[in-house]
Amino acid sequence: MAVAPLHIFVKITDPSGREWNVETTDGANAMRTDWYRQKFVISDRAVESGIYLRKLSPQETAALLANVVVEKLVADGRYEEAVDAAREILAASPRDVHALLQLGNAYGRMVESEFTSRYPTPAAIPPALKPRWQMLIEANRKAFADAEALGWTPAP
């Protein structure tokens, strides 16, 4: 398997050692890497860091598939469990940018559910809760900053 932003495809190696991209959403036709770079607007940095367009190892493939668990946990409001699951994925596959984004998303949802929805301003947060609020804010920012450092860019 290989990935592009919000997309998974197959990358195979033929007997001569040449790699081919197989696009399963288009009749399993071979697709040029340049096509993916243009269609998904993939930066040089994202390719160089290995977050997109490279063949994943079996361990990375399993980690990639586990991202659906994190998505479900976030959708169900089980943010702490989503954080734990995303961290497990990242331990197995540190360049899994989707897991990093889901990690940041889970932290952001925790900020919303625990603070933004309850307190009109940060100044209204009780002093005893401020360390948790600050930790969640920083963890949210770090997850997205780590993704950006690997070459991920937000969709326009």
N, C-alpha and C positions, 0 to 999 in steps of 0.2 A: 504494500500500500504506500501511497504518497498523499500529500495534502497541498492544497492551495487555500486561500482564504475562504472559509465556510464551504469547503469542497474536498471530497476524497476521491481518489482515482487509483488505478492499478499501474504499477511500474514493473515491467518484467525485463529479464535479461535473457537474450537469445543465446544459442550455443556458441556463437562467435564472441560473446561478451558485450554485445551492443545492447544498451537499454532502450526500451520502448515505453511510451506512455499509452495506456489503454483507457479510453474514455467510455465508461460503462453507461453514461447517460446519452451516448450518441452511437448506439449500435456496436459498441465495443471496438470502435475504430481507433487507429493509432492517431495520436495528436502530438504535434511538435511542442517542445517546451516553450518556444516563443509564443505560441498560441495561448498557453496558460498565463504567461507573463503579461501579455496584452489584455486578455479577457479579465483577469483578476487584479490587474495593476500591482504586480509584485516587484518590490524594490530589489536592487542589487544586494543591499544589506540583508534582506530577508532570505535571499538565496544563499549568500555567503555564510550566514549564521546557521543555516540548515533548518529553518522553521518551515520552509516551503520547498516543494519540488524534488526532494531527495527520497530515495527508497528508505522506508522505515524498517528497523529491525523487528523481529518477531515480538520482542518485549515492548517496543514502542507502538507496534500495531495493537497489541492487547491494551496498552494504556490509552491509546486513542479511542478504542471502542468503549472503554470505561467512562469516557466523558459523558455518555448519555445518562449515566447514574448521577453525576454531578448536576446535569441539567434538570433531571427529575427532582432531586433533592431541593434545588433552588426553587423550582416551580411549586413544590409542596410547602415552601416556607421553612424548610429544615436546614437553615443556613450553617449552623455549627457543623452538622454532618457533611454538608457540601464542602466546607473548608477542609475538613479532615480528608475527604475523598480526593479533592483536588490536590492536596499536599502528597497523598500517596501516589497519585498519577505522576506528579512532578518528580517524585523520588525515583520513579522508574523511567521517566522520560522528561528530563529537565528542559528540553526545547519545545515541549508541547504548549504552543502558544494558546491554544483553545483552553487548556486547563488553567493557564495563567489568567486568561480573561474571565473564566468562570469563577476563579478564586477572587479576583477583584470585584466581580459582580456580587458574589455572596457577601463579601465584606460591606459593599455599598448597601445591599438590602438590609444587613444588620444595623447599619447606621440609621437607615430609614425607619425600620420597625422599632428600634429601641430608643431613638432620639428625635429624629426629624418629625416623626408623626406625633410625638408627645410634648415636645418643647418648642415654643415659637422661635427661639433664637439660641445660639450656643451659650449665651450668658445665662439663660434660664435653666440650663442643665445643673442639677445639684452637684456641689463640689465632690461628693463621694463617687459620683458616676463619671466625672470628667476624665480620669485616667482610661477607663474603658472606651469612652467616646474617642479620645485622642488615639488610642491604639488601633481602633477600627478604621479611623480616617487614614492613619499612616499605612496600615496594611493594604487598604484599598488603593491608595496612591502608588505604593511600592509594586503591587501586582501589575498595574498598568504600565508603570515606568519600566519594569523588567521586560514586559512584552515589547514595548517600544524600543528598548535597547537591543532586542533581537531582530529588529527591523519591521515589526508589526506597525501598521498605521491605521487609525480609525477610518471607517468608510466615510467618504465625503457627504 
